[in-house]
Amino acid sequence: MKRIGLVVLGILIFTSVISYAAVSRRALVQRIRDAEYNLRYIMASKDSEIPRQFLKDAYAIIFLKQYKGGFLIGAKGGTGIILAKNKETGEWSPPAFMATAEGSFGLQIGGEVIDAILLVMNEEGLTLLLKSPLKIGGEISAAVGPVGRDVGLGAGLPATGLFIYSRARGAFIGGSIEGGFIMCDNEANKIFYGINDITPREILLDGRVSMPEEAKSLIKALKKYEGEGTSK
């Protein structure tokens, strides 16, 4: 019963987020551009740099922009994109669109914008994400990711489905995305690709669509950071 209540809450907040922000293809292209900017921003600092081995080993990468306002019930909501990796070829998929929601019934004052990158580190995590809505920290564990170019997966790191890397405008502590819902934005996928019945699985895993021109710069950046320094 509690599980049903949480899912209903997530869907209600998600609906309010989508209705608040009119979706256009131009806005969806901007989400992709924002993702690339966020990646370059995080990778440019030693204090937030994602280990290149993590990028190589990830099954998927999610870029989120999370909004938090000081109104109503302190709701958070956001938008983003996800790309999956073909583990045989090492190639990234075209982007599928995501949304997030969180209900916090305490008093909220002020507002925040949180930019975050989530690395999906196992196949189970990717499978669960495609069965949205998914509660982070519930069905899938999450932890703030270690930083540093040459950090590798191994002893001393938590066994987790997601590593979270974040930056924010406003008072925000990295990793507090845990506890929220993440779900596929099917309407956005339909608008961007112009296919009414397109599913996230078809975009990410089945190869139904080709890489859009608007995402090629992001893919180039991902490949750069995956391979940076490997010949040293």
WOZI-V143586 format. One record per helix or strand of 2 or more residues. SS is the DSSP state (A for helix, B for strand). FROM is the first residue (numbers start at 1). TO is the last residue. If there is no record, write none. Layout:
# WOZI-V143586
ss=[SS & SS]
from=[FROM & FROM]
to=[TO & TO]
This chain:
# WOZI-V143586
ss=[A & A & A & B & B & B & B & A & B & B & B & B & A & A & A]
from=[2 & 25 & 52 & 60 & 76 & 96 & 112 & 123 & 134 & 142 & 162 & 181 & 186 & 200 & 213]
to=[20 & 43 & 57 & 68 & 85 & 102 & 120 & 129 & 136 & 144 & 169 & 184 & 193 & 204 & 227]
